[in-house]
Structures are given as C-alpha cells and as structure tokens.
Amino acid sequence: MYNIAIVGASGYTGGELLRMLLNHPEVEITDITSRQYDGVEAHKIHPHIRDSGLVFKDKKPSELDADVVFTATPHGASMKIVPDLLETGAKVIDLSGDYRYRDTAVYEKWYGIEHTSDAEAVYGLPEIYREEIKKADLVANPGCFPTGAILSSYPLVKNDLVDRIIIDSKTGVSGAGVSPSQTTHYPNIADNVNPYKISNHRHMSEIQQELKGFEGVKVSFTPHLVPVIRGIQTTSHSFLNKENENITTEELRKIYKKEYGGEYFIKLMDEGEIPHLSSVRGSNFAHIGGFEIDETGRVIMLSTIDNLVKGASGQAIHNMNIMLGLKESMGLEFYGLHP
C-alpha cells in the first residue's frame, strides 16, 4: 500500500480526490490538510465522504509522511510548498497552474505572479506524455479546459493537417471552485450562456503551448459558463491546410483511431453520435466525436469531459498510477452518471 496525502483537500478537487482514492485498492490516505478547517472531520466539508475517519490537519510539508502528495492548492501557493515536499522523497502531483509551463515567463504573463520555483515538472496529460510521467517526481496536472481542447485537436496538429484552430468551450459552474462569487451566483447563471474572458482566458496559453508546438498552427480559445454543475463540452473548429484539403472523414477517423485506439479513457464516438456531458459525468472518460468536414475545409471535432474528474482529480490519479507503475485505470474504472 502507498501512503497518500492531499494538501488543500477542502475544495471540489480535494473532495473528488477523496471520493476516488478511498476506493483505490493500492493506496491509503494518511493526511488531508487545511489551515482553515484544522481539526474538522472530512464529512463536515465533504458531506458525501462519511465514515472515512479522516480529519483535516494544518500540517507543514515536512510533517507529511507520504509516498505521493497531491497539492490541490491555489495558483501561487503550490510553488511555495512543492520544493519542500520533493525534499521529503515524495512524488508530487500539482493541480494548480504553477508548473504547467515550460517557460515561466509565459506563466508570469498570464497569471500575474512571479514564478519562484526551479522544480522541473512533466505536463501530466497521460495520453501524450505517458513515458515522461513514468519517470517523473513532479507532475503538473493539466487544466480542465486544456484537457478537453488538446485531446480533441492533438491528432490534427500531430499529423500536420491544419493551420488554424478555434476552440469554443462550455463549462459547468463547479469549474469556478468552491467559493461563490457574483459570476457564479445562481440568478446570474440560470437560463444563461455567459462568455467570459473572451480573448484572454489564462487557459488559452496552456492550450497554445501544447498545440502550437507544431509549427504554423494558430490557436484561439473562448470559454462560456453554462447552467450545469459539472462538465465541459468543447467544439473545435480546425481549418485544413492546402496540403490536406481533400482529406475525407473516413481518413480522419483512421487518424484518431491510430492515436487513441489503445487509450482506455478516450472513447471515440460512432458516426452520427454526439458526445454528451451526462455520459461522462463523474467519470474519468473523455468522449470525442464529430469527425465532420464542411465545404470550407473546416474540421468540426467535439469532446466532453467532467471538469472535476478527467479535467482535474481523476486525471491526477491516472498520473499517480503511472508514476507508481500501477494499472493505469486502477481506482477509476467507473462509467459516467447518465442521465
């Protein structure tokens, strides 16, 4: 059994880590930390987590005795504690944005925070960086929007099929975190579809990092808030380059099957099927469909994920399994909650 600690376990991602790790056959949660809720039983904050015996403690990194530590802490806070956690010999999976960027100047531009840590991390998208994750001591768990957006478009850019991608994503309110705000207040969300940070959402830089690594690809991204609790539905509009303007939908499907056919957590939709949020709710699966090409050379791809699972805690556990040499799907082999 591996000992697991969760730093900052009182938020939504912390609750999801608890829900899934308590059913994982090869791990034991030894510590859940919170300064605000020191001494409070887990179920007082996460009402669905009952009889776990877990109690929040305000502990320093050096006080944790764990094989793996999940840092579910705010941006800017993780970089202050991750180096100390690594010194304990633990493997660390960070769910903030602090270690996702290869160039810290990009992080500082988009997050408005000075980056003060020199710890090196692997970008934790298992379907793309599996081999690097196996050898990593620190993994930067991807953002929720980037997970769905990158997975929907990666085969296109990897095979040099497109030169421009426009990504339109709709997200549930839980993506804003546990603390309420004017933006997430129910009367302002219900019966609305609200675009926000139309051209400058910080996740755009993360998507660009992973997709613009292929020369000549321009990437744009706009998120929308919709009146659902969980899930992200992404529509990617990708424009074929001149060399591939005659590609067929059948050839497109073959490319995606070659890339993702062996991936347990990616399900490719059959012809005529549309990915639905309810199909992935509560699960670590990504559903990808669309595979349509219009007369202008626009490829339309769709993806759905649960933003708290595949977009956060479930993907973090997937990364943990890879880092520990366990079966990748261990503790995550459950389907979505439909309807």
Steps between C-alpha positions, in 0.01 A plus 500: 500500500613853421445784745324800348466858623278772358609856567210744476233232509198717582408610145311319226812335361597389849157347549527313172847373589356367827201338328716307257809428709293351784398229251848449355630152594870592521503824700418627846428865571712594802459879501260763373608855575324831538591806701142625507345173614768368735346233723176471299378158387500448124124448471430841652645655184437219252159361605524207259822376670370330815655243734847556354650590837696779332549834674648817351832601654710811456834337425824623348646313201780360717241343732344287228606137466374400158609325183287732287371848580224673306516878528150634442608850589441839330725637229804656662469291815620173350843628399563599862453146635582261215880529536472410870275205417749370244774515763304250711538246217133505406375510144283807447203563273410869490149598396573874477640679199838566660700233318314458171719732296836423345571874491437667836476838326178379338364403841590841644332678208170311526477452877654829609717325761878474522612140461742419778559125470754319285346154548457324166167341417353280229173615344253241623291413195546121503384436145787715370772496768467151648868407472615825660245462783635154583836652595375820663515608863283807430204502264304812409138395460347676196220752526143392434443700180839402354434130561188488282634747245840338452364146476243603238761662275832327569478240218435781250811697590717195556429393142541855364147516359393847609643849532236663720282385790213689664383342826159570654442346844199491734564426867301422809507731802712266716797600286504832684579326828326466835490871591188679368523824306281747312589318179386163631195624694200287396279784365786609275566149368156341460346533151820655371804417291768744607824545303783633714860605455416481133851531360728480802407204718820371663431145382547617143874527564508141622311376195729700274808354667393145421355555152725777369800280554417391147628764262253733333187425706300798627279430802211706640277421800181640653326348807134525599329437833180295476242409769623152581709381795751273331651456159673668208375471145756617244447568132822538303488662157822411318583616152679262265821618339539491123695176505210315664192680369371181337514275805183298560310437823592132473870588488447737793346223709792271423744765626312533830469124540873462445572765764240405761389147417702353786407766757268370772368841600427635152186379326453591134138546397348306213371680193198712587568489876553819698697511828271590791593650837283252689686209343828598666367659821690365801739296282856530374400444137529743211248452220611629161279525192398715207742401225327729252658711227301777332547646154728778630754248629392536861538189718247489784604292803311472829612384842341466842665445837409539864700807601550371856609150398669467161558874523653484847495231771443190288781595266719562805433145621568368149836677520563349845434151368753551221762644736462204737499238226142394576229408253408834346125463548523379861248676720347673198310223326151645527274643232317831498171583672243507219235634516 
